[in-house]
Amino acid sequence: MLVLTRKSNESIMIGNDIEITVLAIEGEQIKLGINAPKNVEIHRKEIYLSIQQENNEATKTETSILENLYGHFKKKS
């Protein structure tokens, strides 16, 4: 993990087109501004993990439906 120290209104760059700026520091909270292309998805980590879990569950459901259909058609053959 890279650890950087930044003050309010200072930025870091990720690649050529993502800029993260420290907007404010209030107690234990830091407000960040993220400037990135519209095609780059940006989520808080807990939201990202929730999306990943939902995607995994959807994939499992689709697989079980396909397996049931396969079994149904195999019995008829």
C-alpha positions in Angstrom: 0.0 0.0 0.0 1.3 3.4 -0.9 0.8 6.0 1.8 0.9 9.7 0.9 0.5 12.8 3.1 -1.6 15.6 1.7 -3.0 18.8 3.2 -6.3 20.4 2.4 -6.6 21.5 -1.3 -3.7 19.2 -2.3 -4.2 16.4 -4.8 -2.8 13.1 -6.0 -3.1 11.8 -9.6 -3.9 8.2 -10.5 -2.8 7.6 -14.1 -3.3 10.5 -16.5 -6.9 11.2 -15.8 -8.0 10.6 -12.2 -7.4 13.3 -9.7 -8.2 13.0 -6.0 -8.2 16.2 -4.0 -8.5 16.6 -0.2 -11.3 19.1 0.2 -11.6 19.3 3.9 -10.4 17.7 7.1 -12.9 17.8 10.0 -11.9 15.8 13.1 -11.7 12.1 12.0 -13.4 12.7 8.6 -11.7 13.7 5.4 -13.7 14.9 2.5 -12.3 13.9 -0.9 -13.1 15.2 -4.4 -12.6 12.8 -7.2 -12.3 14.0 -10.8 -12.4 11.0 -13.2 -13.8 10.2 -16.7 -17.5 9.3 -16.7 -16.7 5.7 -17.7 -14.8 5.1 -14.5 -17.1 3.7 -11.8 -16.5 5.1 -8.3 -18.1 3.6 -5.2 -17.5 3.6 -1.5 -15.9 0.2 -0.6 -18.9 -1.1 1.3 -21.1 -0.4 -1.7 -18.6 -2.0 -4.1 -18.6 -5.1 -2.0 -22.4 -5.2 -1.9 -22.5 -5.0 -5.7 -20.0 -7.8 -6.0 -22.0 -10.0 -3.7 -25.2 -9.4 -5.5 -23.5 -10.2 -8.8 -22.1 -13.4 -7.4 -25.6 -14.4 -6.1 -27.2 -13.6 -9.5 -24.6 -15.8 -11.2 -25.3 -18.7 -8.9 -29.1 -18.3 -9.5 -28.7 -18.4 -13.2 -26.5 -21.4 -13.1 -29.0 -23.4 -11.0 -31.8 -22.4 -13.3 -29.8 -23.7 -16.3 -29.0 -26.9 -14.5 -32.7 -27.5 -13.7 -33.6 -26.9 -17.3 -30.9 -29.3 -18.5 -32.1 -31.9 -16.1 -35.7 -31.4 -17.2 -34.9 -31.8 -20.9 -32.5 -34.7 -20.3 -35.3 -36.7 -18.6 -37.6 -36.2 -21.7 -34.9 -37.5 -24.1 
